[in-house]
């Protein structure tokens, strides 16, 4: 299972977009040896039915105008 979680993080574009916690996938990719066990533990807890921490489901929305010259 930990290999599946690691592969999911490695498949993310490193600096594409940060999460709501402001960490890019790059952080998790670079420091996996330090934080990997804790991340995997949290994923397993959620898959086993433990309540997911509210902050994991945070998101940001941006409104992008669909006109040529937005004012």
C-alpha positions in Angstrom: 0.0 0.0 0.0 2.8 2.5 0.8 4.2 1.9 -2.6 0.8 2.8 -4.2 0.7 6.0 -2.2 4.2 6.9 -3.1 3.6 6.2 -6.8 0.5 8.5 -6.6 2.7 11.3 -5.3 5.5 10.7 -7.7 3.0 10.8 -10.6 2.0 14.4 -9.7 3.6 17.3 -11.5 6.0 18.6 -8.8 5.4 22.3 -8.9 2.1 22.5 -10.8 -0.3 23.7 -8.1 0.0 23.7 -4.3 -2.6 22.1 -2.1 -4.7 24.2 0.3 -1.8 23.7 2.8 0.5 25.5 0.3 2.7 22.4 -0.2 3.4 21.3 -3.7 3.7 17.7 -4.6 7.5 18.4 -4.8 7.6 18.6 -1.0 6.1 15.1 -0.6 8.4 13.7 -3.3 11.6 15.2 -1.8 10.9 14.4 1.8 9.1 11.0 1.4 11.8 9.2 3.5 10.9 11.5 6.4 7.1 11.8 6.1 6.1 8.7 4.1 5.1 6.5 7.0 2.9 9.2 8.5 1.2 10.0 5.1 0.6 6.3 4.4 -0.7 5.8 7.9 -3.2 8.6 7.4 -4.3 7.2 4.0 -4.8 3.7 5.5 -6.8 5.2 8.4 -9.2 6.9 5.9 -9.5 3.7 3.8 -10.3 1.8 7.0 -13.2 4.1 7.8 -11.7 6.6 10.1 -13.0 10.1 9.5 -11.0 12.2 7.1 -9.6 15.4 8.5 -11.6 18.3 7.2 -8.6 20.2 5.9 -7.8 17.4 3.4 -10.9 18.3 1.5 -10.3 22.1 1.3 -10.0 23.6 -2.1 -9.6 27.0 -3.7 -11.8 28.3 -6.6 -10.7 30.9 -9.1 -13.1 32.5 -11.5 -11.6 32.9 -14.9 -13.4 35.3 -17.2 -14.3 33.8 -20.6 -13.9 37.1 -22.6 -11.0 38.3 -24.7 -10.2 41.5 -22.6 -11.5 41.2 -19.0 -11.7 44.5 -17.1 
